[in-house]
Amino acid sequence: MKTGHKPAFLIVTFVLIFLLPLFGSLTKWGGLPPGYGVFPAQKVEADPGFSLLYFSLACIVAVFITLVLVIPRIFGFRKLPQEPQPQPGTAAFPVWFWWSLPVLAVSWFLMWARIRLFVPLENYTFVPLWWSFILILDGLVYKRTGGDSIISRKPHLMQLLAVVSCFSWFAFEYLNFFVMENWYYPNEDVFSNFGNVFWFSLSYTTVLPAIVEWYLLLKTFKTLRERYRNGPKINVSRTLLIIYFIIGMFLAFGMGYYPYLLFWVLWVALVPMLSAAMALCGYWTPFTPIRNGDWSRIILVALATLCNGFFWEFWNFGSEWFHDSLPTNPNYWKYSVPYLDKIHIFSEMPILGYYGYLFFGVNCWIVWLIAAYVFKFDADFELTGDNR
């Protein structure tokens, strides 16, 4: 493919992510799906109930993923030869770490507090809570690496992550319409229409920065860093990439046509279409290192998103738990997941839903790379410069 055509092909592929579910939905409903365009999303139709068959199949997939993560050696992962590695220097926690601690504490308290005096402030806690948490994670990375972190070395990258994060999560909110609102926000009347768009735009800036900071933090642990670096080598031919791309197209269309049966495609369709498109153009993708058996980056990004997902669900759950009625927090969300809504440990999210975070992280990374290749900026968030 000619160099000048590569960004255009990526743009067309990204547009198809938006169009194919719409075409599927138009075919099914004879028009736009119920609830389409309502922002923030509201639940407009009851989901199908629990399905033992669907649940059992999902459990099989979950067990397989768990085995890969916990006992990778049975899937061909081997220990790397022990080589001496330079030890990071020592560093004190940076100033932004200490400044962020009280901001997080106050925001957390206001989000969960049942004190009537503080109820109006609850509406504005999500953004300071999450940005302070991101800066705390960055401070932990700084401490563990001897002074290397995004804020200390690549502050401009944090700004780019925030901008791409905002637009990418709006894309997920759009796709959510076609699966009959797997998540929705009960408190849609807290702000005006413009206020909702403005506030949620700020809220969405936190997604990618938090995931990347978790990834960098996990990488500071040698055991995790090396656990998945020497695995099966998989080299996909161009023919398979084209097949992979076509499968992604069918899944994207099917998500709109079978919104309940294929609700999980929301978290998966971007991976085959966009990663195959990047590979066909000759770009580096999160799957490129797998050719040499290095699964560490893609698995650590997935695990980073799972770690962050715990805090998403934890703070969201507490936002309701400590209130006598529905919290006023506009960012509070609920789930409506067909077939699988069983076994809740502490959160709105059913336990199997946490596995979706593993795929979501890879989706986020792919969208980040697409933005970098189209708008021509450096996508490397590795502190050691080994993203390639």
Secondary structure, 3 states (H helix, E strand, C coil): CCHHHHHHHHHHHHHHHHHHHHHHHHHHHCCCCCCCCCCCCCCCCCCCCECHHHHHHHHHHHHHHHHHHHCHHHHCCCCCCCCCCCCCCCCCCCHHHHHHHHHHHHHHHHHHCCCHHHHHHHCCCHHHHHHHHHHHHHHHHHHHHCCCCHHHHCHHHHHHHHHHHHHHHHHHHHHHHHHCCCEECCCCCCCCHHHHHHHHHHHHCCHHHHHHHHHHHHHCCHHHHHHCCCCCCCCCCHHHHHHHHHHHHHHHHHHHHCCCCCHHHHHCCHHHHHHHHHHHCCCCCCCHHHHHCCCHHHHHHHHHHHHHHHHHHHHHHHHHHCCCCCCCCCCCCEECCCECCCCCCCCCCCHHHHHHHHHHHHHHHHHHHHHHHHHCCCCCCCCCCCCC
